[in-house]
Amino acid sequence: MHPMRQHTTDLAQIRHLEKAGGWTSRERLRCLWYRLRLIVQEMNYATRRIAELRAPWTSDRGWTRPGPEFPAER
């Protein structure tokens, strides 16, 4: 399953459970901590992808600078 779709599904399940009834403070805290972890994970993924697209040399060790294959002859 796509990570974003999984995240949306997880949040929908959590929200449904939150509406279901009384939770202890420990359960509420655990749920909020889980949601925070999902959000941070998503932000890290997005930041990494942006960096890979804007600076390909950071993620691809075989990357070489675009340009002429041979130096100009003198």
N, C-alpha and C positions, 0 to 999 in steps of 0.2 A: 504494500500500500504506500502511496506517496506520503512523504513526511508531513506535508501541510494538511492533507486529508485526515491523517491519523490524529494530528493535533486538534483539528476541528471536531472530530468524533469524540476524542477524550474530553474536550471541554463541554460538549453537549451532554455527555454522560455525567460529568461532575455537576453541571448545573441542574440536571434532572434529580440527582441525588440530594443536592442542597435543598430543593423544594420539597423533597419527600417527607421531611420531618425533623425531629429534634436530634441534634448532634451534640456530642460532648465537645468541650473546648479543645481537647486533644485531637479529635477527629477533624474539627474545623481547621486547626492549625496545620495538620498533616495535609489536608486537601489544598490549602492555600500555598503551602510550601511546594507541593507537587506542581501546581499551576505556575508558580514563579519559576521553577526549574524548567518547565516546558517553554515558557516565554524566553528565558535566557538562552536556552538551546536554539530556539528559532532565530534569535538575534545573532548569535554566534555564527550560525550557518549562513545567514544573509550577509553578514560582514565578510566572511571568508569568500563567498561567491563574488561579491563586489570586488574584493581585492584581486581575485583570480582573473576577473574580466578586465580590470583596469591595469593590472601589473602582472602579466602572465609569467614573468621570470620568477615570481615568488612561489609558484606552485609547480612549474615544469622545469626540472633540472636540465632537460635537453634543449631548452629554449635558447635561441640565438637572436641577436639583434637583427631586425629586418634591414635589408639593404643589399648592395651589390655583393655577389658571391666572391668576386675577385677584387683585390685592391686596384685602384687606378694605376696604370702603367706610366712611368715617367719618361 
